[in-house]
Protein backbone atom coordinates (compact mmCIF):
# COMPACT_ATOMS: atom_id res chain seq x y z
CA UNK A 1 0.00 0.00 0.00
CA UNK A 2 1.25 3.46 -0.85
CA UNK A 3 1.47 5.45 2.36
CA UNK A 4 0.63 8.71 0.61
CA UNK A 5 -2.49 7.56 -1.24
CA UNK A 6 -3.58 4.48 0.69
CA UNK A 7 -3.89 2.71 -2.69
CA UNK A 8 -2.44 -0.60 -3.89
CA UNK A 9 -0.53 -1.21 -7.13
CA UNK A 10 -2.33 -3.74 -9.32
CA UNK A 11 -1.36 -5.03 -12.79
CA UNK A 12 -4.09 -4.51 -15.38
CA UNK A 13 -4.88 -6.99 -18.13
CA UNK A 14 -4.24 -4.60 -21.01
CA UNK A 15 -3.22 -1.22 -19.61
CA UNK A 16 -0.14 -1.67 -17.44
CA UNK A 17 -0.80 -0.80 -13.79
CA UNK A 18 -3.33 1.06 -11.72
CA UNK A 19 -3.53 2.27 -8.14
CA UNK A 20 -6.75 0.90 -6.69
CA UNK A 21 -8.45 0.63 -3.34
CA UNK A 22 -6.76 -2.18 -1.46
CA UNK A 23 -8.93 -5.29 -1.18
CA UNK A 24 -6.41 -8.05 -0.42
CA UNK A 25 -6.55 -9.53 -3.94
CA UNK A 26 -3.50 -11.56 -4.98
CA UNK A 27 -2.91 -9.13 -7.85
CA UNK A 28 -2.38 -6.37 -5.29
CA UNK A 29 -0.02 -8.47 -3.20
CA UNK A 30 3.71 -8.03 -3.75
CA UNK A 31 6.40 -9.88 -1.84
CA UNK A 32 10.05 -9.07 -1.48
CA UNK A 33 11.73 -11.73 -3.57
CA UNK A 34 15.39 -12.32 -4.29
CA UNK A 35 17.99 -10.14 -2.68
CA UNK A 36 21.34 -9.18 -4.12
CA UNK A 37 23.96 -6.67 -3.10
CA UNK A 38 22.24 -4.20 -5.43
CA UNK A 39 18.68 -4.49 -4.06
CA UNK A 40 15.57 -6.65 -3.91
CA UNK A 41 13.02 -7.90 -6.41
CA UNK A 42 9.26 -7.50 -5.90
CA UNK A 43 7.18 -10.51 -6.91
CA UNK A 44 3.47 -10.22 -7.70
CA UNK A 45 1.66 -13.09 -5.97
CA UNK A 46 -0.95 -13.60 -8.72
CA UNK A 47 1.44 -13.42 -11.66
CA UNK A 48 4.54 -14.94 -10.07
CA UNK A 49 6.52 -12.30 -11.98
CA UNK A 50 8.72 -9.43 -10.83
CA UNK A 51 8.21 -5.70 -11.09
CA UNK A 52 10.67 -4.10 -13.47
CA UNK A 53 11.28 -0.93 -15.43
CA UNK A 54 11.40 -0.87 -19.24
CA UNK A 55 13.87 1.07 -21.37
CA UNK A 56 11.11 3.70 -21.66
CA UNK A 57 10.85 4.07 -17.85
CA UNK A 58 7.46 2.41 -17.51
CA UNK A 59 6.59 -0.44 -15.18
CA UNK A 60 6.40 -4.01 -16.40
CA UNK A 61 6.26 -7.53 -14.97
CA UNK A 62 8.83 -10.02 -16.18
CA UNK A 63 10.35 -13.36 -15.24
CA UNK A 64 12.31 -12.73 -12.06
CA UNK A 65 16.07 -12.27 -12.40
CA UNK A 66 17.93 -10.80 -9.41
CA UNK A 67 20.87 -10.04 -11.70
CA UNK A 68 18.75 -7.72 -13.87
CA UNK A 69 19.19 -4.21 -12.45
CA UNK A 70 15.88 -3.09 -13.99
CA UNK A 71 14.13 -5.37 -11.46
CA UNK A 72 16.09 -4.32 -8.38
CA UNK A 73 14.68 -1.92 -5.80
CA UNK A 74 16.48 -0.47 -2.79
CA UNK A 75 15.64 1.36 0.41
CA UNK A 76 12.64 -0.84 1.15
CA UNK A 77 11.60 -2.45 4.37
CA UNK A 78 8.91 -5.09 4.87
CA UNK A 79 5.93 -4.00 6.92
PDB file as gemmi writes it, atoms N, CA and C in Angstrom:
CRYST1    1.000    1.000    1.000  90.00  90.00  90.00 P 1                      
ATOM      1  N   UNK A   1       0.851  -1.170   0.000  1.00  0.00           N  
ATOM      2  CA  UNK A   1       0.000   0.000   0.000  1.00  0.00           C  
ATOM      3  C   UNK A   1       0.899   1.237   0.000  1.00  0.00           C  
ATOM      4  N   UNK A   2       0.537   2.191  -0.825  1.00  0.00           N  
ATOM      5  CA  UNK A   2       1.252   3.456  -0.851  1.00  0.00           C  
ATOM      6  C   UNK A   2       0.828   4.276   0.354  1.00  0.00           C  
ATOM      7  N   UNK A   3       1.793   4.714   1.134  1.00  0.00           N  
ATOM      8  CA  UNK A   3       1.467   5.448   2.362  1.00  0.00           C  
ATOM      9  C   UNK A   3       0.871   6.819   2.082  1.00  0.00           C  
ATOM     10  N   UNK A   4       1.180   7.401   0.935  1.00  0.00           N  
ATOM     11  CA  UNK A   4       0.634   8.712   0.605  1.00  0.00           C  
ATOM     12  C   UNK A   4      -0.805   8.665   0.133  1.00  0.00           C  
ATOM     13  N   UNK A   5      -1.143   7.640  -0.662  1.00  0.00           N  
ATOM     14  CA  UNK A   5      -2.487   7.563  -1.243  1.00  0.00           C  
ATOM     15  C   UNK A   5      -3.387   6.540  -0.571  1.00  0.00           C  
ATOM     16  N   UNK A   6      -2.792   5.565   0.120  1.00  0.00           N  
ATOM     17  CA  UNK A   6      -3.581   4.478   0.686  1.00  0.00           C  
ATOM     18  C   UNK A   6      -4.054   3.499  -0.373  1.00  0.00           C  
ATOM     19  N   UNK A   7      -3.487   3.572  -1.580  1.00  0.00           N  
ATOM     20  CA  UNK A   7      -3.893   2.705  -2.691  1.00  0.00           C  
ATOM     21  C   UNK A   7      -2.873   1.595  -2.897  1.00  0.00           C  
ATOM     22  N   UNK A   8      -3.303   0.534  -3.577  1.00  0.00           N  
ATOM     23  CA  UNK A   8      -2.443  -0.603  -3.894  1.00  0.00           C  
ATOM     24  C   UNK A   8      -2.156  -0.663  -5.391  1.00  0.00           C  
ATOM     25  N   UNK A   9      -0.938  -1.054  -5.728  1.00  0.00           N  
ATOM     26  CA  UNK A   9      -0.534  -1.205  -7.129  1.00  0.00           C  
ATOM     27  C   UNK A   9      -1.032  -2.548  -7.641  1.00  0.00           C  
ATOM     28  N   UNK A  10      -1.754  -2.518  -8.751  1.00  0.00           N  
ATOM     29  CA  UNK A  10      -2.325  -3.739  -9.315  1.00  0.00           C  
ATOM     30  C   UNK A  10      -2.101  -3.784 -10.821  1.00  0.00           C  
ATOM     31  N   UNK A  11      -1.516  -4.892 -11.337  1.00  0.00           N  
ATOM     32  CA  UNK A  11      -1.364  -5.028 -12.790  1.00  0.00           C  
ATOM     33  C   UNK A  11      -2.736  -5.111 -13.456  1.00  0.00           C  
ATOM     34  N   UNK A  12      -2.862  -4.462 -14.615  1.00  0.00           N  
ATOM     35  CA  UNK A  12      -4.094  -4.507 -15.381  1.00  0.00           C  
ATOM     36  C   UNK A  12      -3.912  -5.423 -16.578  1.00  0.00           C  
ATOM     37  N   UNK A  13      -4.976  -6.022 -17.045  1.00  0.00           N  
ATOM     38  CA  UNK A  13      -4.881  -6.994 -18.125  1.00  0.00           C  
ATOM     39  C   UNK A  13      -4.299  -6.388 -19.397  1.00  0.00           C  
ATOM     40  N   UNK A  14      -4.692  -5.177 -19.755  1.00  0.00           N  
ATOM     41  CA  UNK A  14      -4.241  -4.597 -21.009  1.00  0.00           C  
ATOM     42  C   UNK A  14      -3.551  -3.253 -20.856  1.00  0.00           C  
ATOM     43  N   UNK A  15      -3.681  -2.598 -19.725  1.00  0.00           N  
ATOM     44  CA  UNK A  15      -3.224  -1.217 -19.609  1.00  0.00           C  
ATOM     45  C   UNK A  15      -2.159  -1.006 -18.545  1.00  0.00           C  
ATOM     46  N   UNK A  16      -1.215  -1.887 -18.392  1.00  0.00           N  
ATOM     47  CA  UNK A  16      -0.138  -1.667 -17.436  1.00  0.00           C  
ATOM     48  C   UNK A  16      -0.580  -1.845 -15.998  1.00  0.00           C  
ATOM     49  N   UNK A  17      -0.540  -0.754 -15.224  1.00  0.00           N  
ATOM     50  CA  UNK A  17      -0.801  -0.804 -13.790  1.00  0.00           C  
ATOM     51  C   UNK A  17      -1.771   0.279 -13.395  1.00  0.00           C  
ATOM     52  N   UNK A  18      -2.440   0.054 -12.272  1.00  0.00           N  
ATOM     53  CA  UNK A  18      -3.334   1.064 -11.722  1.00  0.00           C  
ATOM     54  C   UNK A  18      -3.203   1.039 -10.209  1.00  0.00           C  
ATOM     55  N   UNK A  19      -3.422   2.197  -9.596  1.00  0.00           N  
ATOM     56  CA  UNK A  19      -3.530   2.265  -8.141  1.00  0.00           C  
ATOM     57  C   UNK A  19      -5.003   2.171  -7.814  1.00  0.00           C  
ATOM     58  N   UNK A  20      -5.354   1.157  -7.019  1.00  0.00           N  
ATOM     59  CA  UNK A  20      -6.754   0.899  -6.689  1.00  0.00           C  
ATOM     60  C   UNK A  20      -6.918   0.787  -5.184  1.00  0.00           C  
ATOM     61  N   UNK A  21      -8.180   0.884  -4.747  1.00  0.00           N  
ATOM     62  CA  UNK A  21      -8.453   0.635  -3.336  1.00  0.00           C  
ATOM     63  C   UNK A  21      -7.976  -0.759  -2.987  1.00  0.00           C  
ATOM     64  N   UNK A  22      -7.300  -0.886  -1.877  1.00  0.00           N  
ATOM     65  CA  UNK A  22      -6.761  -2.184  -1.459  1.00  0.00           C  
ATOM     66  C   UNK A  22      -7.895  -3.103  -1.014  1.00  0.00           C  
ATOM     67  N   UNK A  23      -7.887  -4.331  -1.547  1.00  0.00           N  
ATOM     68  CA  UNK A  23      -8.930  -5.290  -1.179  1.00  0.00           C  
ATOM     69  C   UNK A  23      -8.361  -6.668  -0.842  1.00  0.00           C  
ATOM     70  N   UNK A  24      -7.032  -6.779  -0.778  1.00  0.00           N  
ATOM     71  CA  UNK A  24      -6.408  -8.051  -0.418  1.00  0.00           C  
ATOM     72  C   UNK A  24      -6.273  -9.035  -1.561  1.00  0.00           C  
ATOM     73  N   UNK A  25      -6.646  -8.628  -2.781  1.00  0.00           N  
ATOM     74  CA  UNK A  25      -6.548  -9.527  -3.939  1.00  0.00           C  
ATOM     75  C   UNK A  25      -5.084  -9.904  -4.192  1.00  0.00           C  
ATOM     76  N   UNK A  26      -4.873 -11.108  -4.725  1.00  0.00           N  
ATOM     77  CA  UNK A  26      -3.505 -11.563  -4.981  1.00  0.00           C  
ATOM     78  C   UNK A  26      -2.788 -10.676  -5.992  1.00  0.00           C  
ATOM     79  N   UNK A  27      -3.522 -10.029  -6.887  1.00  0.00           N  
ATOM     80  CA  UNK A  27      -2.908  -9.127  -7.846  1.00  0.00           C  
ATOM     81  C   UNK A  27      -2.366  -7.856  -7.211  1.00  0.00           C  
ATOM     82  N   UNK A  28      -2.857  -7.539  -6.021  1.00  0.00           N  
ATOM     83  CA  UNK A  28      -2.383  -6.372  -5.290  1.00  0.00           C  
ATOM     84  C   UNK A  28      -1.300  -6.742  -4.272  1.00  0.00           C  
ATOM     85  N   UNK A  29      -0.979  -8.002  -4.199  1.00  0.00           N  
ATOM     86  CA  UNK A  29      -0.023  -8.467  -3.202  1.00  0.00           C  
ATOM     87  C   UNK A  29       1.346  -8.652  -3.839  1.00  0.00           C  
ATOM     88  N   UNK A  30       2.328  -7.974  -3.282  1.00  0.00           N  
ATOM     89  CA  UNK A  30       3.711  -8.027  -3.748  1.00  0.00           C  
ATOM     90  C   UNK A  30       4.567  -8.500  -2.592  1.00  0.00           C  
ATOM     91  N   UNK A  31       5.495  -9.389  -2.875  1.00  0.00           N  
ATOM     92  CA  UNK A  31       6.404  -9.882  -1.845  1.00  0.00           C  
ATOM     93  C   UNK A  31       7.835  -9.534  -2.225  1.00  0.00           C  
ATOM     94  N   UNK A  32       8.632  -9.252  -1.219  1.00  0.00           N  
ATOM     95  CA  UNK A  32      10.053  -9.066  -1.476  1.00  0.00           C  
ATOM     96  C   UNK A  32      10.604 -10.421  -1.877  1.00  0.00           C  
ATOM     97  N   UNK A  33      11.217 -10.469  -3.047  1.00  0.00           N  
ATOM     98  CA  UNK A  33      11.730 -11.729  -3.572  1.00  0.00           C  
ATOM     99  C   UNK A  33      13.224 -11.864  -3.325  1.00  0.00           C  
ATOM    100  N   UNK A  34      13.947 -12.109  -4.379  1.00  0.00           N  
ATOM    101  CA  UNK A  34      15.385 -12.324  -4.294  1.00  0.00           C  
ATOM    102  C   UNK A  34      16.092 -11.050  -3.846  1.00  0.00           C  
ATOM    103  N   UNK A  35      17.181 -11.253  -3.159  1.00  0.00           N  
ATOM    104  CA  UNK A  35      17.989 -10.143  -2.676  1.00  0.00           C  
ATOM    105  C   UNK A  35      19.397 -10.294  -3.202  1.00  0.00           C  
ATOM    106  N   UNK A  36      19.936  -9.192  -3.704  1.00  0.00           N  
ATOM    107  CA  UNK A  36      21.339  -9.182  -4.118  1.00  0.00           C  
ATOM    108  C   UNK A  36      21.993  -7.983  -3.452  1.00  0.00           C  
ATOM    109  N   UNK A  37      23.269  -7.816  -3.656  1.00  0.00           N  
ATOM    110  CA  UNK A  37      23.964  -6.670  -3.097  1.00  0.00           C  
ATOM    111  C   UNK A  37      23.468  -5.353  -3.659  1.00  0.00           C  
ATOM    112  N   UNK A  38      22.737  -5.409  -4.765  1.00  0.00           N  
ATOM    113  CA  UNK A  38      22.236  -4.205  -5.430  1.00  0.00           C  
ATOM    114  C   UNK A  38      20.800  -3.849  -5.047  1.00  0.00           C  
ATOM    115  N   UNK A  39      20.066  -4.768  -4.426  1.00  0.00           N  
ATOM    116  CA  UNK A  39      18.678  -4.487  -4.061  1.00  0.00           C  
ATOM    117  C   UNK A  39      17.840  -5.744  -3.957  1.00  0.00           C  
ATOM    118  N   UNK A  40      16.542  -5.570  -4.072  1.00  0.00           N  
ATOM    119  CA  UNK A  40      15.568  -6.652  -3.914  1.00  0.00           C  
ATOM    120  C   UNK A  40      14.614  -6.651  -5.103  1.00  0.00           C  
ATOM    121  N   UNK A  41      14.092  -7.822  -5.426  1.00  0.00           N  
ATOM    122  CA  UNK A  41      13.018  -7.897  -6.411  1.00  0.00           C  
ATOM    123  C   UNK A  41      11.683  -7.855  -5.682  1.00  0.00           C  
ATOM    124  N   UNK A  42      10.632  -7.434  -6.385  1.00  0.00           N  
ATOM    125  CA  UNK A  42       9.257  -7.501  -5.897  1.00  0.00           C  
ATOM    126  C   UNK A  42       8.506  -8.480  -6.778  1.00  0.00           C  
ATOM    127  N   UNK A  43       7.908  -9.491  -6.172  1.00  0.00           N  
ATOM    128  CA  UNK A  43       7.182 -10.510  -6.909  1.00  0.00           C  
ATOM    129  C   UNK A  43       5.683 -10.334  -6.690  1.00  0.00           C  
ATOM    130  N   UNK A  44       4.925 -10.287  -7.784  1.00  0.00           N  
ATOM    131  CA  UNK A  44       3.473 -10.220  -7.698  1.00  0.00           C  
ATOM    132  C   UNK A  44       2.947 -11.621  -7.433  1.00  0.00           C  
ATOM    133  N   UNK A  45       2.144 -11.771  -6.389  1.00  0.00           N  
ATOM    134  CA  UNK A  45       1.664 -13.089  -5.972  1.00  0.00           C  
ATOM    135  C   UNK A  45       0.813 -13.741  -7.055  1.00  0.00           C  
ATOM    136  N   UNK A  46      -0.076 -13.013  -7.690  1.00  0.00           N  
ATOM    137  CA  UNK A  46      -0.949 -13.602  -8.716  1.00  0.00           C  
ATOM    138  C   UNK A  46      -0.171 -14.013  -9.950  1.00  0.00           C  
ATOM    139  N   UNK A  47       0.730 -13.160 -10.411  1.00  0.00           N  
ATOM    140  CA  UNK A  47       1.444 -13.422 -11.657  1.00  0.00           C  
ATOM    141  C   UNK A  47       2.700 -14.270 -11.481  1.00  0.00           C  
ATOM    142  N   UNK A  48       3.284 -14.248 -10.281  1.00  0.00           N  
ATOM    143  CA  UNK A  48       4.545 -14.943 -10.074  1.00  0.00           C  
ATOM    144  C   UNK A  48       5.674 -14.299 -10.860  1.00  0.00           C  
ATOM    145  N   UNK A  49       5.527 -13.040 -11.205  1.00  0.00           N  
ATOM    146  CA  UNK A  49       6.520 -12.303 -11.980  1.00  0.00           C  
ATOM    147  C   UNK A  49       6.986 -11.101 -11.175  1.00  0.00           C  
ATOM    148  N   UNK A  50       8.111 -10.532 -11.578  1.00  0.00           N  
ATOM    149  CA  UNK A  50       8.715  -9.430 -10.834  1.00  0.00           C  
ATOM    150  C   UNK A  50       8.442  -8.084 -11.485  1.00  0.00           C  
ATOM    151  N   UNK A  51       8.391  -7.070 -10.639  1.00  0.00           N  
ATOM    152  CA  UNK A  51       8.207  -5.705 -11.086  1.00  0.00           C  
ATOM    153  C   UNK A  51       9.526  -5.183 -11.639  1.00  0.00           C  
ATOM    154  N   UNK A  52       9.478  -4.640 -12.842  1.00  0.00           N  
ATOM    155  CA  UNK A  52      10.675  -4.098 -13.469  1.00  0.00           C  
ATOM    156  C   UNK A  52      10.371  -2.785 -14.163  1.00  0.00           C  
ATOM    157  N   UNK A  53      11.405  -2.190 -14.710  1.00  0.00           N  
ATOM    158  CA  UNK A  53      11.285  -0.933 -15.432  1.00  0.00           C  
ATOM    159  C   UNK A  53      11.791  -1.156 -16.854  1.00  0.00           C  
ATOM    160  N   UNK A  54      11.011  -0.714 -17.833  1.00  0.00           N  
ATOM    161  CA  UNK A  54      11.404  -0.873 -19.239  1.00  0.00           C  
ATOM    162  C   UNK A  54      12.415   0.200 -19.633  1.00  0.00           C  
ATOM    163  N   UNK A  55      12.946   0.069 -20.834  1.00  0.00           N  
ATOM    164  CA  UNK A  55      13.873   1.069 -21.367  1.00  0.00           C  
ATOM    165  C   UNK A  55      13.201   2.429 -21.515  1.00  0.00           C  
ATOM    166  N   UNK A  56      11.869   2.456 -21.529  1.00  0.00           N  
ATOM    167  CA  UNK A  56      11.111   3.701 -21.664  1.00  0.00           C  
ATOM    168  C   UNK A  56      10.618   4.215 -20.310  1.00  0.00           C  
ATOM    169  N   UNK A  57      11.175   3.663 -19.225  1.00  0.00           N  
ATOM    170  CA  UNK A  57      10.852   4.074 -17.854  1.00  0.00           C  
ATOM    171  C   UNK A  57       9.398   3.853 -17.471  1.00  0.00           C  
ATOM    172  N   UNK A  58       8.794   2.789 -17.972  1.00  0.00           N  
ATOM    173  CA  UNK A  58       7.462   2.412 -17.513  1.00  0.00           C  
ATOM    174  C   UNK A  58       7.577   1.085 -16.774  1.00  0.00           C  
ATOM    175  N   UNK A  59       6.579   0.797 -15.950  1.00  0.00           N  
ATOM    176  CA  UNK A  59       6.589  -0.443 -15.179  1.00  0.00           C  
ATOM    177  C   UNK A  59       6.182  -1.621 -16.047  1.00  0.00           C  
ATOM    178  N   UNK A  60       6.734  -2.777 -15.709  1.00  0.00           N  
ATOM    179  CA  UNK A  60       6.402  -4.011 -16.396  1.00  0.00           C  
ATOM    180  C   UNK A  60       6.549  -5.163 -15.409  1.00  0.00           C  
ATOM    181  N   UNK A  61       5.995  -6.309 -15.734  1.00  0.00           N  
ATOM    182  CA  UNK A  61       6.265  -7.527 -14.973  1.00  0.00           C  
ATOM    183  C   UNK A  61       6.955  -8.505 -15.906  1.00  0.00           C  
ATOM    184  N   UNK A  62       8.003  -9.115 -15.389  1.00  0.00           N  
ATOM    185  CA  UNK A  62       8.835 -10.019 -16.184  1.00  0.00           C  
ATOM    186  C   UNK A  62       9.265 -11.197 -15.319  1.00  0.00           C  
ATOM    187  N   UNK A  63       9.795 -12.236 -15.987  1.00  0.00           N  
ATOM    188  CA  UNK A  63      10.352 -13.361 -15.245  1.00  0.00           C  
ATOM    189  C   UNK A  63      11.436 -12.833 -14.308  1.00  0.00           C  
ATOM    190  N   UNK A  64      11.402 -13.255 -13.072  1.00  0.00           N  
ATOM    191  CA  UNK A  64      12.313 -12.731 -12.057  1.00  0.00           C  
ATOM    192  C   UNK A  64      13.765 -13.097 -12.351  1.00  0.00           C  
ATOM    193  N   UNK A  65      14.635 -12.100 -12.212  1.00  0.00           N  
ATOM    194  CA  UNK A  65      16.071 -12.275 -12.396  1.00  0.00           C  
ATOM    195  C   UNK A  65      16.779 -11.263 -11.510  1.00  0.00           C  
ATOM    196  N   UNK A  66      17.291 -11.705 -10.373  1.00  0.00           N  
ATOM    197  CA  UNK A  66      17.931 -10.799  -9.406  1.00  0.00           C  
ATOM    198  C   UNK A  66      19.219 -10.189  -9.936  1.00  0.00           C  
ATOM    199  N   UNK A  67      19.681 -10.633 -11.095  1.00  0.00           N  
ATOM    200  CA  UNK A  67      20.865 -10.039 -11.704  1.00  0.00           C  
ATOM    201  C   UNK A  67      20.503  -8.905 -12.663  1.00  0.00           C  
ATOM    202  N   UNK A  68      19.218  -8.757 -12.960  1.00  0.00           N  
ATOM    203  CA  UNK A  68      18.745  -7.718 -13.869  1.00  0.00           C  
ATOM    204  C   UNK A  68      18.474  -6.445 -13.066  1.00  0.00           C  
ATOM    205  N   UNK A  69      19.309  -5.446 -13.238  1.00  0.00           N  
ATOM    206  CA  UNK A  69      19.192  -4.210 -12.454  1.00  0.00           C  
ATOM    207  C   UNK A  69      17.855  -3.501 -12.652  1.00  0.00           C  
ATOM    208  N   UNK A  70      17.176  -3.738 -13.768  1.00  0.00           N  
ATOM    209  CA  UNK A  70      15.878  -3.088 -13.988  1.00  0.00           C  
ATOM    210  C   UNK A  70      14.796  -3.658 -13.083  1.00  0.00           C  
ATOM    211  N   UNK A  71      15.085  -4.756 -12.397  1.00  0.00           N  
ATOM    212  CA  UNK A  71      14.130  -5.369 -11.464  1.00  0.00           C  
ATOM    213  C   UNK A  71      14.506  -5.137 -10.007  1.00  0.00           C  
ATOM    214  N   UNK A  72      15.611  -4.466  -9.752  1.00  0.00           N  
ATOM    215  CA  UNK A  72      16.095  -4.317  -8.381  1.00  0.00           C  
ATOM    216  C   UNK A  72      15.643  -2.990  -7.766  1.00  0.00           C  
ATOM    217  N   UNK A  73      15.199  -3.072  -6.530  1.00  0.00           N  
ATOM    218  CA  UNK A  73      14.684  -1.921  -5.796  1.00  0.00           C  
ATOM    219  C   UNK A  73      15.451  -1.846  -4.476  1.00  0.00           C  
ATOM    220  N   UNK A  74      15.744  -0.636  -4.046  1.00  0.00           N  
ATOM    221  CA  UNK A  74      16.484  -0.471  -2.787  1.00  0.00           C  
ATOM    222  C   UNK A  74      15.714   0.422  -1.840  1.00  0.00           C  
ATOM    223  N   UNK A  75      16.240   0.526  -0.640  1.00  0.00           N  
ATOM    224  CA  UNK A  75      15.639   1.358   0.409  1.00  0.00           C  
ATOM    225  C   UNK A  75      14.199   0.974   0.690  1.00  0.00           C  
ATOM    226  N   UNK A  76      13.969  -0.338   0.814  1.00  0.00           N  
ATOM    227  CA  UNK A  76      12.640  -0.839   1.146  1.00  0.00           C  
ATOM    228  C   UNK A  76      12.734  -1.618   2.440  1.00  0.00           C  
ATOM    229  N   UNK A  77      11.659  -1.677   3.138  1.00  0.00           N  
ATOM    230  CA  UNK A  77      11.597  -2.452   4.372  1.00  0.00           C  
ATOM    231  C   UNK A  77      10.242  -3.130   4.426  1.00  0.00           C  
ATOM    232  N   UNK A  78      10.208  -4.410   4.754  1.00  0.00           N  
ATOM    233  CA  UNK A  78       8.911  -5.093   4.867  1.00  0.00           C  
ATOM    234  C   UNK A  78       8.094  -4.508   6.012  1.00  0.00           C  
ATOM    235  N   UNK A  79       6.794  -4.524   5.837  1.00  0.00           N  
ATOM    236  CA  UNK A  79       5.926  -4.005   6.916  1.00  0.00           C  
ATOM    237  C   UNK A  79       5.569  -5.121   7.869  1.00  0.00           C  
TER     238      UNK A  79                                                      
END                                                                             
